Amino acid sequence: MKKVIDFKWVFIAFAMVVFTIKIAWSNGQPTNKEINHNAKMVNSTVSLDSVSRNTFMVLGNTYIKTLGAKTSILASINKAVEDAQIDFVIMVGELTIGASKEQFKAVKYVMANSPVPVYVTASNHDLAYDNGDWKTGKSDNYARFRRMLETETEYTISKGRSYFIMQSHIDSIGTNFTNNELKKLENNTTYDFVYHVIEVPLIGAINLDNKPVIGISGGSSKGVNINAFNGRHVRVRPTENKINDDEDDYLIFKENEGFVVVESYVDRSLNKSFKINMNRSTGTCSVETQY
């Protein structure tokens, strides 16, 4: 006897299978509420307002004489990482005492072995020929500096809401580079802090009519010095150590909303602090000592 298939029951069974699959699939999908929350999370990771502020170290005029200086410099960097959780290091020329190969090897060793990135600029001591006297010899060999340290002499760094103009040339090459960068930033609202890094910043043909800039200098034998400059900018001069290769004096910059705290360390111990108040939108800045 031939069986007759009742398609009604086949249809019911098929519908139940489809319903079960749909339920299982929907349970694994995010709800509209979850989707909206995730969208906010994604947006927050790219929002400029949520970018963390920088904490960085500045070594000025290290005047490296021997390869052994690398040990002292790295010890100071490691101490700054431990104490302040710095994000990077800036070494402002004069890096070496006479631009010898051994002295550049020490700088390069520090750059390669630091736990955080190290950025450098050159000055006259770093531009003499190998084993030459920077006072009497040729002192404008920028190409050799770039080759020895595998870096540029003029470049910029963008870190969160801060912008660093790194200048080595003291002639029109350097000043034109810096002025062009300042001009580009004049109507830029992305950056809260702009830094000009060179052995002697904010002088010569630099346009000082721009919005406030923090100039980071190579160093001062008289100790740290921070002062308002030209009524709207600030120049920071760290302590230099020209006597030996014991590089244990440095600055720590700690950025905050609307101000930067600058801590001066002597013998790797906190010596004094300053506060730089800055508002680029209004074009104002001031310095508080012994903060």
Backbone hydrogen bonds, N-H to C=O, Kabsch-Sander energy under -0.5 kcal/mol:
donor,donor_aa,acceptor,acceptor_aa,energy
5,I,3,K,-0.5
7,F,5,I,-1.0
9,W,6,D,-0.9
10,V,6,D,-1.1
11,F,7,F,-2.3
12,I,8,K,-1.9
13,A,9,W,-2.4
14,F,10,V,-2.3
15,A,11,F,-2.3
16,M,12,I,-2.0
17,V,13,A,-1.9
18,V,14,F,-2.1
19,F,15,A,-2.3
20,T,16,M,-2.3
21,I,17,V,-2.2
22,K,18,V,-2.2
23,I,19,F,-2.1
24,A,20,T,-2.2
25,W,21,I,-2.3
26,S,22,K,-2.4
27,N,23,I,-1.8
28,G,24,A,-0.7
28,G,25,W,-0.8
29,Q,26,S,-1.2
35,I,31,T,-2.6
36,N,32,N,-2.5
37,H,33,K,-2.1
38,N,34,E,-2.7
39,A,35,I,-2.2
40,K,36,N,-1.9
41,M,37,H,-2.1
42,V,38,N,-2.4
43,N,39,A,-2.4
44,S,40,K,-2.2
45,T,41,M,-1.1
45,T,42,V,-0.7
46,V,42,V,-0.6
46,V,43,N,-1.1
47,S,43,N,-0.9
50,S,47,S,-1.2
51,V,48,L,-1.2
56,F,253,F,-2.0
57,M,88,F,-2.1
58,V,251,L,-2.3
59,L,90,I,-2.7
60,G,58,V,-0.5
61,N,92,V,-1.7
63,Y,94,E,-2.0
64,I,95,L,-2.9
69,A,66,T,-1.6
70,K,67,L,-1.5
71,T,68,G,-1.2
72,S,68,G,-0.8
73,I,69,A,-2.4
74,L,70,K,-2.4
75,A,71,T,-1.9
76,S,72,S,-1.9
77,I,73,I,-2.4
78,N,74,L,-2.8
79,K,75,A,-1.8
80,A,76,S,-2.2
81,V,77,I,-2.4
82,E,78,N,-2.1
83,D,79,K,-2.9
84,A,80,A,-2.6
85,Q,81,V,-1.3
86,I,80,A,-0.7
87,D,55,T,-3.9
88,F,55,T,-0.7
89,V,117,P,-2.6
90,I,57,M,-2.8
91,M,119,Y,-3.0
92,V,59,L,-2.5
92,V,90,I,-0.6
97,I,64,I,-2.3
104,F,100,S,-2.2
105,K,101,K,-2.2
106,A,102,E,-1.6
107,V,103,Q,-1.6
108,K,104,F,-2.9
109,Y,105,K,-2.3
110,V,106,A,-2.0
111,M,107,V,-2.4
112,A,108,K,-2.1
113,N,109,Y,-2.0
114,S,110,V,-1.5
119,Y,89,V,-2.8
121,T,91,M,-1.5
126,D,123,S,-1.9
127,L,124,N,-1.3
129,Y,138,K,-0.7
132,G,129,Y,-2.6
134,W,132,G,-0.7
136,T,133,D,-0.6
137,G,133,D,-3.7
141,N,127,L,-2.2
142,Y,140,D,-1.9
145,F,141,N,-1.5
146,R,142,Y,-2.4
147,R,143,A,-2.3
148,M,144,R,-3.0
149,L,145,F,-2.1
150,E,146,R,-1.3
151,T,146,R,-1.0
155,Y,166,M,-2.0
157,I,164,F,-2.1
159,K,157,I,-0.6
159,K,162,S,-2.5
162,S,159,K,-1.9
163,Y,193,F,-2.2
164,F,157,I,-3.0
165,I,163,Y,-0.5
165,I,195,Y,-3.1
166,M,155,Y,-2.8
166,M,164,F,-0.7
167,Q,165,I,-0.7
167,Q,197,V,-2.7
175,T,171,D,-2.3
176,N,172,S,-2.5
177,F,173,I,-1.5
178,T,174,G,-2.4
179,N,175,T,-2.7
180,N,176,N,-2.3
181,E,177,F,-1.9
182,L,178,T,-2.7
183,K,179,N,-2.2
184,K,180,N,-2.0
185,L,181,E,-1.5
186,E,182,L,-0.8
186,E,183,K,-0.8
188,N,185,L,-1.4
189,T,187,N,-0.6
192,D,161,R,-2.6
193,F,161,R,-1.5
195,Y,163,Y,-3.0
196,H,214,I,-2.4
197,V,165,I,-2.9
197,V,195,Y,-0.6
198,I,196,H,-0.6
198,I,216,I,-1.7
206,I,203,I,-1.0
208,L,206,I,-0.8
210,N,207,N,-0.7
214,I,194,V,-2.8
215,G,213,V,-0.7
215,G,234,V,-3.7
216,I,196,H,-2.6
216,I,214,I,-0.5
217,S,215,G,-0.6
217,S,236,V,-3.2
218,G,199,E,-2.7
220,S,238,P,-2.3
223,G,220,S,-1.3
225,N,237,R,-2.4
227,N,235,R,-1.9
229,F,233,H,-3.9
232,R,229,F,-1.2
233,H,229,F,-2.2
234,V,213,V,-2.1
235,R,227,N,-2.6
236,V,215,G,-3.5
237,R,225,N,-3.2
237,R,235,R,-0.5
240,E,220,S,-1.9
241,N,61,N,-1.0
247,E,245,D,-1.3
248,D,246,D,-1.5
250,Y,265,Y,-1.7
251,L,58,V,-2.2
252,I,263,E,-2.3
253,F,56,F,-3.3
254,K,261,V,-2.9
255,E,54,N,-2.6
255,E,253,F,-0.5
256,N,259,F,-2.6
258,G,256,N,-1.0
260,V,276,I,-2.3
261,V,254,K,-2.6
262,V,260,V,-0.5
262,V,274,F,-2.4
263,E,252,I,-2.9
263,E,261,V,-0.6
264,S,272,K,-3.1
265,Y,250,Y,-3.1
265,Y,263,E,-0.5
266,V,269,S,-2.7
268,R,248,D,-2.5
269,S,266,V,-1.5
271,N,264,S,-3.5
272,K,264,S,-1.2
274,F,262,V,-2.3
275,K,288,E,-2.6
276,I,260,V,-3.1
277,N,275,K,-0.7
277,N,286,S,-2.4
278,M,258,G,-2.4
279,N,284,T,-2.7
283,G,279,N,-1.3
284,T,279,N,-1.9
286,S,277,N,-2.0
288,E,275,K,-2.9
290,Q,273,S,-0.7
291,Y,273,S,-1.8
